[in-house]
Amino acid sequence: MPRARGHRRAQALRRRTAQSQDWRRGTGFRHRVRRWPTSNLTGKPCKLVTPAWDGQKKMVFVVGASHLRAIVDGYVAVPEGDLRFSFLSVPGAVGSQLRMELLHADLPWTPDAVCVCAPSNDLVSRTVDKAALDFCALLTTACSSCPKVFVLDFPPRLNIEPGLQELLRQEYRRVCPHSAGVPYVPVAEHFPLHRLQLWCPDSVHLSDSDGMTVLVQLLWDAASQQLAPPPPRPPAPPRAPPRAGAAPRLVVTGHAPVPRHCDPWEWSVVGQGGKPRFLKSQSNSNHVCLVLFSKAALPVRPSAIPSNPVWFSGAMLDAMEKVSPSSGSDGGPAVPPAGQVTFTLIPWSCCVPCPADGATPVRCWCERSEASSSG
């Protein structure tokens, strides 16, 4: 029965699409694959290569898929130096199968670092989420065997959409920090898609002449960086001596109050300008006299206290002295009971020397404390 016209059109479109993809095929050379023994754990070909122990060099254990086949078979050499590499290659394995082979790997020595080559076979056999879970379990197993683990990104493929490959890389990067902070070393930018000589004709594996040379150098640089001693901390900059700051200054403006005189036996005389003058009393009496002076030309300001214009004569002063002697009394000064003190304000004309500016005395009060009778 002849085919329908739609079927022939579909076949022609498929051929045109296949022809347009010919430019994405690699042009490099890859060695002929050798037959390896099959693993009883995963059913995949597997090969473990462990060099002799060298105490002067650090050992790096590399776990990966078919990208390591050229190194294990000896077609691509690893650079010489202070590092030695051991390889476990499982062609066609996904993340869970690599973990199974790593668990049962028999190493004669403990490596200084473990390099996990990110598996790219999960692109065609698992979903991205499932591949991320298997990759996380693989990193957990690697961290249990060695404290220093790092991940080397998988090289791009020419036969798979680049967007899907980038999505898987992002999942791998997201998983690495959750697995004890494992560093992730990207390599995709070192394999531009327009350089077809980096891949062999199957568009999956790298060529021995160009692609694997770049991958081996990236592996060496990543291992050297992970095992290099940490750089010394830069010395702390010397601290500058503290600068002497200006001491705070207290500025007082306005009229400063005159402190009260501490000697109760001196007379305080206030003259022009409000400046007090203290005059020593002639006798050790308990009289405190305050004399105010003013110039004759200036009018006297009215006072709220009514003034007494009476001037006492000498006879009156003698009589008051007899009633209340100021000093020298036979009976001595009367001591008032506790808590009872009376004050007598006596307008008193006294001879106080006038100041040099010609001011005349205006009024003089003499305040004396007396003891009142108890009760």
CORTALIN-V855911 format. One record per residue. PHI is phi in degrees with one decimal (none if undefined). Layout:
BEGIN
phi:PHI
phi:PHI
END
This chain:
BEGIN
phi:none
phi:-66.4
phi:-71.5
phi:-74.2
phi:-65.7
phi:-64.7
phi:-66.5
phi:-65.6
phi:-65.8
phi:-65.0
phi:-65.3
phi:-66.4
phi:-64.8
phi:-65.3
phi:-68.2
phi:-63.6
phi:-64.8
phi:-66.3
phi:-68.1
phi:-71.0
phi:-93.5
phi:-63.6
phi:-71.4
phi:-88.1
phi:-85.1
phi:-70.2
phi:-115.8
phi:-82.2
phi:-109.3
phi:-133.2
phi:-64.8
phi:-76.2
phi:-70.6
phi:-92.0
phi:-85.4
phi:-111.6
phi:-68.2
phi:-90.6
phi:-78.9
phi:-76.7
phi:-83.0
phi:-117.3
phi:74.2
phi:-106.7
phi:-64.1
phi:-144.3
phi:-148.8
phi:-118.3
phi:-121.0
phi:-127.5
phi:-73.5
phi:-67.3
phi:-70.8
phi:-128.6
phi:-67.2
phi:-88.7
phi:-123.0
phi:-89.3
phi:-99.8
phi:-121.9
phi:-103.4
phi:-110.6
phi:-118.1
phi:-163.8
phi:-102.1
phi:-73.0
phi:-66.5
phi:-90.1
phi:-62.8
phi:-65.1
phi:-74.1
phi:-65.1
phi:-77.6
phi:87.7
phi:-80.2
phi:-122.8
phi:-92.0
phi:-93.5
phi:-56.8
phi:-82.2
phi:164.6
phi:-87.8
phi:-121.3
phi:-127.2
phi:-115.3
phi:-119.9
phi:-123.8
phi:-124.2
phi:-113.3
phi:-128.2
phi:-60.7
phi:77.9
phi:-86.3
phi:-98.0
phi:-61.9
phi:-67.2
phi:-72.5
phi:-63.7
phi:-64.8
phi:-64.2
phi:-69.5
phi:-68.6
phi:-63.2
phi:-105.0
phi:-71.0
phi:-104.6
phi:-98.7
phi:-75.4
phi:-147.6
phi:-89.4
phi:-72.0
phi:-80.2
phi:-155.0
phi:-120.7
phi:-107.9
phi:-104.3
phi:-78.8
phi:-58.2
phi:-74.2
phi:-103.1
phi:-68.6
phi:-68.2
phi:-66.1
phi:-110.2
phi:-121.1
phi:-135.2
phi:-77.1
phi:-65.4
phi:-65.5
phi:-66.4
phi:-63.5
phi:-66.5
phi:-65.9
phi:-65.6
phi:-68.0
phi:-63.9
phi:-65.5
phi:-63.9
phi:-66.8
phi:-62.5
phi:-66.4
phi:-65.5
phi:-69.0
phi:-73.5
phi:-93.1
phi:-152.1
phi:-73.2
phi:-113.0
phi:-131.5
phi:-141.0
phi:-114.8
phi:-104.4
phi:-61.6
phi:-84.7
phi:-67.3
phi:-65.6
phi:-110.8
phi:-88.8
phi:-99.7
phi:-129.7
phi:-55.6
phi:-60.2
phi:-64.5
phi:-67.3
phi:-65.4
phi:-67.5
phi:-64.0
phi:-67.4
phi:-62.7
phi:-63.2
phi:-66.7
phi:-65.3
phi:-65.1
phi:-69.3
phi:-75.2
phi:-58.2
phi:-62.3
phi:-79.2
phi:-103.1
phi:59.6
phi:65.8
phi:-72.1
phi:-73.1
phi:-116.6
phi:-102.6
phi:-78.2
phi:-134.0
phi:-62.0
phi:-69.9
phi:-87.2
phi:-126.9
phi:-65.1
phi:-70.5
phi:-81.0
phi:-90.4
phi:-70.5
phi:-70.4
phi:-75.4
phi:-118.1
phi:-84.9
phi:-60.9
phi:-76.9
phi:62.8
phi:-117.3
phi:-93.0
phi:-81.1
phi:-76.0
phi:-69.2
phi:-80.4
phi:-117.3
phi:-66.4
phi:-69.0
phi:-63.2
phi:-67.3
phi:-65.5
phi:-64.9
phi:-66.0
phi:-65.5
phi:-63.6
phi:-63.9
phi:-63.6
phi:-66.2
phi:-66.6
phi:-64.2
phi:-68.3
phi:-72.9
phi:-95.7
phi:-69.1
phi:-65.0
phi:-64.3
phi:-65.0
phi:-65.8
phi:-68.8
phi:-64.1
phi:-62.6
phi:-67.1
phi:-63.4
phi:-63.8
phi:-78.4
phi:-71.3
phi:-61.9
phi:-64.0
phi:-77.5
phi:-73.3
phi:-78.9
phi:-66.3
phi:-67.8
phi:-64.9
phi:-109.9
phi:-99.3
phi:-104.5
phi:-109.4
phi:-113.7
phi:97.2
phi:-77.1
phi:-80.3
phi:-68.2
phi:-82.3
phi:-66.4
phi:-71.1
phi:-70.2
phi:-87.2
phi:-92.0
phi:-73.7
phi:-97.2
phi:-112.0
phi:-91.3
phi:-103.6
phi:-111.5
phi:-106.0
phi:-109.0
phi:-68.1
phi:90.6
phi:77.5
phi:-89.9
phi:-77.9
phi:-128.5
phi:-106.4
phi:-114.8
phi:-71.8
phi:-71.9
phi:-75.9
phi:-134.0
phi:-81.0
phi:-102.8
phi:-96.3
phi:-89.0
phi:-120.6
phi:-114.4
phi:-118.4
phi:-114.1
phi:-107.1
phi:-118.3
phi:-153.3
phi:-70.5
phi:-67.9
phi:-74.9
phi:-86.7
phi:-71.7
phi:-81.7
phi:-73.5
phi:-63.9
phi:-112.5
phi:-72.3
phi:-88.9
phi:-64.8
phi:-82.2
phi:-108.6
phi:-79.8
phi:-80.5
phi:-105.0
phi:-80.2
phi:-84.1
phi:-66.7
phi:-64.8
phi:-64.6
phi:-66.3
phi:-64.9
phi:-65.3
phi:-67.3
phi:-68.4
phi:-69.0
phi:-69.0
phi:-133.9
phi:-64.6
phi:-83.6
phi:-162.3
phi:74.8
phi:-75.9
phi:-67.1
phi:-75.4
phi:77.3
phi:-67.2
phi:-72.2
phi:-98.5
phi:-71.6
phi:-61.6
phi:-64.7
phi:87.0
phi:-126.7
phi:-137.4
phi:-114.1
phi:-120.9
phi:-118.8
phi:-101.4
phi:-115.6
phi:-64.9
phi:-140.6
phi:-89.6
phi:-129.1
phi:-92.2
phi:-114.2
phi:-62.2
phi:-75.6
phi:-67.5
phi:-72.7
phi:-85.5
phi:84.3
phi:-73.5
phi:-108.2
phi:-67.3
phi:-96.8
phi:-155.4
phi:-137.4
phi:-114.3
phi:-119.7
phi:-108.8
phi:-131.8
phi:-93.6
phi:-127.1
phi:-84.3
phi:-91.3
phi:-68.3
phi:-68.3
phi:91.6
END
